Amino acid sequence: QVRLVESGGGLVQPGGSLRVSCAVSGGTFSRYAVGWFRQAPGKEREFVASISFRIGITYYHDSVKGRFTISRDNALNTVHLQMNSLKPEDTAVYYCAAAPGRLGSTYRSEFDYDYWGQGTQVTVSS
């Protein structure tokens, strides 16, 4: 059973930076793509970023391109999401998820993912 645990959320001022991390255990990490999703109050969960399972191709939602960076450390079984130039509209619970690697997939859909973490709150406010 694959288990994912997020960490690093918190309160940050607009324009600030925060890094959230996702520790993955219970599976062969390099065989999984990992994605980040977020859900704001009253809104549906939405795709943020993903990184593929082999050579680490990255994909981003347009709203975070140029501000967020996803990366993976295969030695530590961890995926990071570095968030810069944060805006109040980035406030949400951030979830990481793991998907079996599939050639040609961009891992933008939550239906691609089999395993989910519990989420970590990110609040951007002055």
Phi and psi in degrees as a GROMACS rama.xvg file:
@    title "Ramachandran Plot"
@    xaxis  label "Phi"
@    yaxis  label "Psi"
@TYPE xy
-82.4493  134.113  VAL-2
-124.213  137.639  ARG-3
-124.589  134.488  LEU-4
-130.582  119.567  VAL-5
-88.1625  153.985  GLU-6
-153.07  163.755  SER-7
99.9896  -0.0491582  GLY-8
-70.5427  172.458  GLY-9
162.813  -163.794  GLY-10
-104.164  132.102  LEU-11
-142.132  149.729  VAL-12
-78.6905  154.372  GLN-13
-54.6222  137.176  PRO-14
89.4089  -10.5297  GLY-15
-83.8911  -176.569  GLY-16
-126.921  154.625  SER-17
-154.866  146.078  LEU-18
-120.711  125.503  ARG-19
-107.141  147.078  VAL-20
-127.211  156.824  SER-21
-133.49  113.074  CYS-22
-93.8895  126.962  ALA-23
-112.403  132.424  VAL-24
-138.675  161.386  SER-25
91.3959  2.39793  GLY-26
-148.7  179.331  GLY-27
-84.6442  99.7998  THR-28
-54.1045  -41.1479  PHE-29
-67.8166  -12.2998  SER-30
-90.1823  -2.95926  ARG-31
-112.739  137.852  TYR-32
-81.4192  150.007  ALA-33
-127.755  137.82  VAL-34
-129.305  160.487  GLY-35
-117.004  134.888  TRP-36
-126.493  163.386  PHE-37
-142.386  154.533  ARG-38
-138.789  117.695  GLN-39
-91.1761  157.7  ALA-40
-55.9322  129.936  PRO-41
77.3739  4.83486  GLY-42
-122.342  162.056  LYS-43
-78.1484  156.452  GLU-44
-66.4921  138.263  ARG-45
-131.173  151.868  GLU-46
-68.1958  139.769  PHE-47
-114.673  -56.6876  VAL-48
-161.56  156.666  ALA-49
-147.554  160.064  SER-50
-137.316  131.862  ILE-51
-73.0974  170.382  SER-52
-83.7986  -20.0108  PHE-53
-110.688  -68.5383  ARG-54
-99.2986  7.69172  ILE-55
71.029  39.9544  GLY-56
-68.9283  137.291  ILE-57
-110.789  149.621  THR-58
-135.289  144.857  TYR-59
-136.941  148.684  TYR-60
-69.9102  146.286  HIS-61
-57.3829  -32.099  ASP-62
-69.5667  -15.6816  SER-63
-117.352  -3.51111  VAL-64
-58.4314  133.854  LYS-65
85.7398  -12.045  GLY-66
-114.59  -35.9415  ARG-67
-108.193  147.111  PHE-68
-134.24  125.282  THR-69
-101.329  140.896  ILE-70
-148.302  158.599  SER-71
-130.96  145.539  ARG-72
-117.455  99.1981  ASP-73
-67.6298  -23.9021  ASN-74
-71.9223  -30.9632  ALA-75
-106.01  2.51209  LEU-76
54.1476  45.1515  ASN-77
-134.16  144.013  THR-78
-120.901  135.47  VAL-79
-112.948  150.373  HIS-80
-126.476  105.083  LEU-81
-86.7546  123.168  GLN-82
-117.055  116.527  MET-83
-115.622  164.881  ASN-84
48.5657  48.9659  SER-85
-66.7835  146.384  LEU-86
-121.022  157.375  LYS-87
-55.6023  -32.9501  PRO-88
-71.6054  -6.24988  GLU-89
-82.2382  -7.4281  ASP-90
-61.4955  125.31  THR-91
-177.925  170.63  ALA-92
-86.9235  127.146  VAL-93
-102.151  127.967  TYR-94
-116.654  139.342  TYR-95
-104.342  155.543  CYS-96
-147.808  154.12  ALA-97
-120.385  137.786  ALA-98
-127.768  138.671  ALA-99
-57.8042  137.165  PRO-100
-62.8181  132.066  GLY-101
-134.339  123.463  ARG-102
-60.6861  134.382  LEU-103
89.827  -8.65932  GLY-104
-86.2089  145.674  SER-105
-102.013  -3.34763  THR-106
56.8916  42.478  TYR-107
-94.2762  -16.0276  ARG-108
-98.6536  139.077  SER-109
-64.8585  -19.142  GLU-110
-76.2006  -8.4902  PHE-111
-74.54  -18.7334  ASP-112
-103.416  137.96  TYR-113
-100.509  -24.3587  ASP-114
-130.418  141.415  TYR-115
-133.905  147.658  TRP-116
-86.2462  179.335  GLY-117
-85.7421  -15.4176  GLN-118
99.1139  154.424  GLY-119
-137.784  136.926  THR-120
-80.9195  131.408  GLN-121
-120.275  122.094  VAL-122
-122.156  124.528  THR-123
-111.784  109.365  VAL-124
-159.585  148.203  SER-125
